Amino acid sequence: MKKRMLSMLLLILLVLSGCKSDPPAPTDQPWALEVEYGDSGVTAAAWDYTWNYPDGETGQTQKAEVEEADPLALLSAIPFVNRSKTGKLNLRFAVEPDSLEIACYTNADGYGEAVSVEASGSKNTIPVPTEDGSYLFQITASWNQGEDVTAWGDCTYYFRYLPEGDTGEQTGEISLYRILKLTPDELFGVEVFHNGLSQQKTCRTTDDKAVVLDFLKNNLATDFVQVKTPSLEAEFVLRLAVTDGSQLTLGYIPLDGTACLLLGGVPYEAGVMDMEQLWSAIQADPVSLAEQAPEDTLETSEEDPGAALGDNFVHGYLRALDDAVTLDQMKWIDDSEDPNGYRLEAGELGKEYPLADDCTFWILQDHRSPYCRVAQETLWDWAQTTGWDVLFRFYLENGEVVAIIEQFRP
């Protein structure tokens, strides 16, 4: 009887030991964090971390340190789950951390203030937000060094919790959230275009930068609703050059009793803003845009030069032009229900292509006609001083840009 009980005990111990899974092999990245939500889930983005791990060949301890950009600048790249009827989120780590801190940000305040969240149970369960809106979860986890520990360090993860059906693009929101957090010292400069007067003011002093930021922070909303407009021509355009090299552009379009903001070519609902008051408050001297019109046209054409180049092109906004071309891609979609007959959707941001040696450059006189072939420097100046993001077609051949042609927008 004793032998039988001993055998059964050994069998139970073997089964239990077999159920306990071995930890994964350490790598140069922190342990993965899986976010479980009902029958779905995502792997959270490991954003900033310091990680110690053994080299696969020598066994010596190596250290990996990664510090990414502001997550709000790359919001659309952060994984997300959509709201469903399930009311809990489970945070499953490949190896359970020794300490865990969770913060939740909401778009209701421009992702400005964090709310601390407590996890419970072995699954690190947290409740989902009860209010409508978009949420950004920040999880900071730490693993301590120890005798039997194969890898250790700390990591900050991010994932988003979005309304049902939200595709996670939020192109315009990224620009607005960043504006709400900027300080004058983070701005290299601000260009303000008054298209009604065909004038531009460039803000270089701290006082002028502060005037612009204070005006925007006092007037910008954080609930985003896309709208249709009879025109995409902005009365005022603000282009903010950030010290990290990025650029934020927004256009103000007055409508009957209301207004909209143009962000990344997409119009969003906005309240009426006293842009004339902002214009007057900026102390920088105005410069006439008419004086900056290009004069070195090499040739003109009433016909679209792109007709002879085929259909291998992408639409986009020009962000840098040297030996290579950097652009924010846009998708042109014909839409008979839109007042303009088309709509634009954001594509890949910061896409870079090599520039062909014989690339040609075309702009539209008065943004209508005729097509004017110009030098590379002239096209760049044209894109920078027009007063809004100029849409171009970038024609590709063997992976290189062989022509850049301004796109006519009705």
C-alpha positions in Angstrom: 0.0 0.0 0.0 2.8 2.4 0.9 4.7 1.5 -2.3 1.5 2.3 -4.3 1.0 5.6 -2.6 4.7 6.5 -3.1 4.4 5.7 -6.8 1.2 7.8 -7.1 3.0 10.7 -5.4 6.0 10.5 -7.7 3.6 10.4 -10.7 1.8 13.6 -9.5 5.1 15.4 -9.0 6.3 14.4 -12.5 3.0 15.7 -14.0 3.2 19.0 -12.1 6.9 19.5 -13.1 5.9 18.8 -16.7 3.2 21.4 -16.6 5.7 24.2 -15.5 7.0 25.6 -18.7 10.6 26.7 -19.0 11.3 30.4 -19.4 12.2 31.5 -23.0 15.8 31.9 -24.0 17.0 35.5 -23.3 17.7 37.8 -26.2 18.9 41.4 -26.7 15.3 42.6 -26.2 13.1 42.6 -23.0 10.6 39.8 -22.3 7.6 40.1 -24.5 4.3 41.5 -23.1 1.1 40.1 -24.6 -2.1 42.0 -24.0 -5.1 39.7 -23.8 -8.6 41.1 -24.4 -11.3 38.6 -24.7 -10.6 36.4 -27.7 -8.1 38.9 -29.2 -4.9 40.6 -28.2 -1.7 42.3 -29.3 2.0 42.3 -28.4 2.7 45.6 -26.7 5.5 47.7 -28.2 8.8 47.6 -26.2 9.7 51.3 -26.4 12.5 52.4 -24.0 14.6 49.9 -22.2 17.9 49.0 -20.6 18.5 45.2 -20.9 21.2 42.9 -19.7 21.5 39.5 -21.4 24.1 36.7 -22.0 25.9 36.6 -25.4 24.9 33.5 -27.2 28.5 32.5 -28.1 30.7 33.8 -25.2 28.1 33.8 -22.4 29.4 37.2 -21.4 26.8 39.7 -20.2 25.9 42.3 -22.8 23.8 45.5 -22.4 21.2 46.9 -24.8 19.9 50.4 -24.4 17.1 51.8 -26.5 15.4 55.2 -26.3 12.7 55.8 -28.9 11.1 59.1 -29.9 8.0 60.6 -28.1 5.3 57.9 -28.5 2.8 60.6 -29.5 5.0 61.3 -32.5 4.6 57.7 -33.6 1.1 57.1 -32.2 -0.2 55.2 -35.3 2.7 52.7 -35.0 1.7 51.6 -31.5 -0.4 48.3 -31.4 -4.0 48.5 -30.3 -7.1 46.6 -29.3 -10.6 47.8 -30.1 -13.3 48.1 -27.5 -15.6 45.1 -27.2 -18.0 43.8 -24.5 -15.2 42.2 -22.5 -14.3 44.4 -19.5 -10.8 43.3 -18.6 -7.3 43.4 -20.0 -4.7 40.8 -19.0 -1.0 41.7 -19.2 0.9 38.4 -19.8 4.7 38.7 -19.6 7.0 35.9 -20.9 8.7 36.2 -17.6 6.9 37.9 -14.7 8.5 41.2 -13.7 9.6 42.0 -10.1 7.9 45.4 -10.2 5.1 46.8 -12.4 3.7 50.3 -12.9 0.8 51.1 -15.2 -0.4 54.5 -16.4 -3.2 55.4 -18.7 -3.5 58.5 -20.9 -6.6 59.7 -22.8 -7.1 61.8 -25.9 -9.7 63.8 -24.0 -6.9 66.0 -22.6 -4.5 65.5 -25.4 -2.7 62.6 -23.6 -1.5 65.2 -21.1 -2.2 63.7 -17.7 -1.6 60.1 -16.6 -4.0 58.1 -14.4 -2.3 55.3 -12.4 -3.8 51.8 -12.8 -3.5 48.9 -10.4 -3.2 45.3 -11.8 -4.6 42.4 -9.9 -4.2 38.6 -9.9 -1.7 36.3 -11.5 -2.8 37.6 -15.0 -2.1 41.2 -14.1 -5.7 42.1 -14.9 -6.7 45.7 -15.4 -10.1 47.2 -16.1 -10.8 48.8 -19.4 -11.8 52.5 -19.5 -15.5 53.2 -19.1 -15.6 56.5 -21.0 -15.6 56.7 -24.8 -12.4 57.8 -26.4 -8.9 56.7 -27.3 -6.4 55.6 -24.6 -2.7 55.0 -24.4 -1.4 52.6 -21.8 2.1 52.8 -20.5 3.5 49.8 -18.7 6.9 50.1 -16.9 8.3 46.7 -15.8 11.6 45.8 -14.1 13.4 42.5 -13.6 16.1 42.3 -10.9 19.5 40.7 -11.2 19.8 37.4 -9.3 21.6 34.1 -9.1 19.2 32.2 -11.3 18.2 35.1 -13.5 19.3 34.9 -17.1 18.4 38.4 -18.2 17.3 41.6 -16.3 16.7 45.3 -16.7 13.7 47.5 -17.2 11.4 48.4 -20.1 8.6 50.7 -20.9 5.9 49.2 -23.1 2.9 50.9 -24.9 -0.4 49.8 -26.4 -3.6 51.6 -27.3 -7.2 51.0 -26.4 -9.4 52.4 -29.2 -13.2 52.7 -29.9 -14.9 49.9 -31.8 -14.0 50.1 -35.5 -11.2 52.6 -35.1 -8.4 51.8 -37.6 -5.7 53.4 -35.5 -4.5 55.8 -38.1 -5.1 59.1 -36.2 -2.9 61.0 -38.6 -4.2 64.5 -37.7 -4.3 63.7 -34.0 -0.6 63.0 -33.9 0.1 66.6 -35.0 -2.3 68.1 -32.6 -1.2 66.1 -29.6 2.4 67.1 -30.2 1.5 70.8 -30.5 -0.3 70.6 -27.2 2.9 69.4 -25.5 5.5 71.6 -27.3 7.4 74.4 -25.6 9.0 77.5 -27.3 12.5 75.9 -26.8 11.4 72.9 -28.8 10.6 75.0 -31.8 13.2 75.8 -34.4 10.8 78.3 -36.0 7.2 78.9 -37.0 6.0 80.1 -40.4 2.5 81.7 -40.4 0.9 82.3 -43.8 -1.9 84.7 -44.4 -3.1 83.6 -47.8 -5.8 86.4 -47.9 -3.0 89.0 -47.8 -0.4 86.8 -49.6 2.0 87.4 -46.8 4.1 85.3 -44.5 5.5 85.9 -41.0 8.4 83.8 -39.6 8.6 83.5 -35.9 12.2 83.2 -34.6 12.0 84.8 -31.2 10.9 83.1 -28.1 8.1 85.6 -27.6 6.6 85.0 -31.0 6.9 81.2 -30.6 5.1 81.5 -27.3 2.4 83.6 -28.8 1.7 80.9 -31.4 1.8 78.0 -28.9 -0.4 79.8 -26.4 -3.0 80.6 -29.1 -3.1 77.0 -30.3 -3.3 75.5 -26.8 -6.2 77.8 -25.9 -8.1 77.1 -29.1 -7.4 73.5 -30.2 -9.9 70.8 -29.3 -8.9 67.2 -28.7 -12.1 65.4 -30.0 -11.5 64.7 -33.7 -14.2 64.4 -36.2 -13.4 64.4 -39.9 -15.6 66.6 -42.1 -16.2 67.3 -45.8 -15.4 70.8 -47.0 -16.2 72.6 -50.3 -12.5 73.6 -50.5 -9.2 72.5 -49.2 -7.6 75.9 -49.6 -6.7 77.3 -46.1 -7.0 81.0 -45.3 -4.2 80.7 -42.7 -1.5 78.0 -42.5 0.9 77.4 -39.7 4.1 75.4 -40.2 6.0 74.5 -37.0 9.6 73.3 -37.4 10.5 71.2 -34.3 14.1 70.9 -33.1 14.0 67.1 -33.6 13.8 67.7 -37.3 10.1 67.0 -37.7 7.6 69.4 -39.1 3.9 70.0 -38.2 1.6 71.8 -40.5 -2.0 72.8 -40.0 -4.4 74.9 -42.1 -7.4 76.9 -41.0 -10.4 76.9 -43.3 -13.3 79.2 -42.2 -16.8 77.8 -43.0 -20.3 79.1 -42.5 -20.5 79.7 -38.8 -17.7 77.2 -38.0 -14.3 76.2 -39.3 -12.1 73.2 -39.9 -8.4 72.4 -39.5 -6.5 70.7 -42.3 -4.0 68.2 -41.0 -2.1 65.9 -43.3 -4.5 66.8 -46.1 -7.5 65.7 -44.0 -10.1 68.3 -42.7 -11.2 68.0 -39.1 -14.0 69.9 -37.4 -12.9 72.9 -35.3 -14.4 75.9 -33.7 -14.0 79.5 -35.0 -10.6 80.9 -34.2 -9.6 84.6 -34.3 -6.7 84.1 -36.7 -6.5 87.8 -37.4 -5.8 88.4 -33.7 -3.0 85.8 -33.8 -1.5 87.5 -37.0 -1.5 90.9 -35.3 0.0 89.5 -32.1 3.1 88.1 -33.9 5.8 90.8 -33.9 7.8 89.5 -36.9 7.6 91.6 -40.1 5.4 90.3 -42.9 6.9 89.2 -46.2 5.0 89.2 -49.5 4.5 85.8 -50.9 4.1 87.3 -54.4 7.8 88.4 -54.2 8.8 84.8 -53.7 7.2 83.5 -56.9 9.7 81.5 -59.0 11.2 83.3 -62.0 13.7 80.7 -63.3 11.2 78.6 -65.3 13.1 76.4 -67.7 10.1 75.5 -69.9 6.3 75.4 -69.7 3.7 72.9 -70.8 -0.1 72.9 -71.0 0.0 69.1 -71.0 0.6 67.1 -67.9 4.3 65.9 -68.1 3.4 62.9 -66.1 1.3 61.5 -69.0 4.5 60.3 -70.7 5.8 58.7 -67.5 3.2 56.0 -66.9 1.4 55.3 -63.6 4.3 54.2 -61.4 4.1 57.1 -58.9 3.0 57.9 -55.4 1.4 61.0 -54.0 2.9 62.8 -51.1 4.1 65.9 -49.3 7.7 66.8 -49.7 9.7 66.8 -46.4 13.3 66.8 -47.6 15.1 67.1 -51.0 18.8 66.6 -51.5 20.5 63.5 -52.9 17.4 61.7 -51.7 13.7 62.5 -51.4 11.8 62.3 -48.2 8.0 62.4 -48.3 4.9 61.8 -46.3 2.9 59.5 -48.6 -0.8 60.2 -49.3 -3.4 58.1 -51.0 -5.5 59.8 -53.6 -9.0 58.2 -53.6 -11.6 59.3 -56.1 -14.9 59.9 -54.2 -18.0 61.2 -56.0 -19.7 61.9 -52.7 -16.9 64.3 -51.6 -17.4 67.9 -52.5 -14.0 67.9 -54.1 -14.5 64.7 -56.0 -11.6 63.0 -54.2 -10.2 62.5 -50.7 -6.8 62.0 -49.3 -5.7 59.3 -46.8 -2.4 59.3 -45.0 0.1 56.6 -46.0 3.7 55.9 -44.8 5.4 58.9 -43.1 9.0 59.8 -43.7 9.4 57.5 -46.7 12.8 58.0 -48.4 13.7 57.4 -52.0 17.0 58.0 -53.9 16.9 60.8 -56.4 17.8 60.0 -60.0 20.6 62.2 -61.5 18.3 63.3 -64.4 15.2 63.9 -62.3 12.9 66.6 -63.6 10.9 69.0 -61.4 7.6 70.6 -62.3 5.3 73.0 -60.5 2.0 74.6 -61.5 1.8 78.3 -62.0 -0.6 79.7 -59.5 -1.2 76.0 -58.6 -3.4 75.7 -61.7 -1.6 75.9 -65.0 0.6 75.8 -67.0 3.2 73.3 -65.8 6.5 74.9 -65.3 9.8 73.0 -65.3 12.2 74.4 -62.7 15.4 73.7 -60.9 15.5 71.4 -57.9 16.2 74.3 -55.5 13.2 76.2 -57.0 10.8 73.4 -56.5 12.0 73.0 -52.9 11.5 76.8 -52.2 8.1 76.6 -53.9 7.0 73.8 -51.5 8.2 75.7 -48.5 6.8 79.2 -49.2 3.4 78.4 -50.7 1.5 78.5 -47.5 0.1 75.0 -47.3 1.4 71.5 -47.9 1.8 71.2 -51.7 0.8 67.8 -53.0 3.2 66.2 -55.5 3.4 63.1 -57.6 6.7 61.2 -57.3 7.4 59.1 -60.4 9.6 56.0 -59.8 11.9 54.0 -62.0 14.2 51.3 -60.7 13.5 52.5 -57.2 14.6 56.1 -57.9 12.5 59.2 -58.2 12.8 60.4 -61.8 10.3 63.2 -61.8 8.5 65.3 -59.2 5.3 67.0 -60.5 2.9 69.2 -58.5 -0.6 67.6 -58.4 -3.5 69.9 -59.4 -6.2 69.9 -56.7 -9.6 71.1 -57.8 
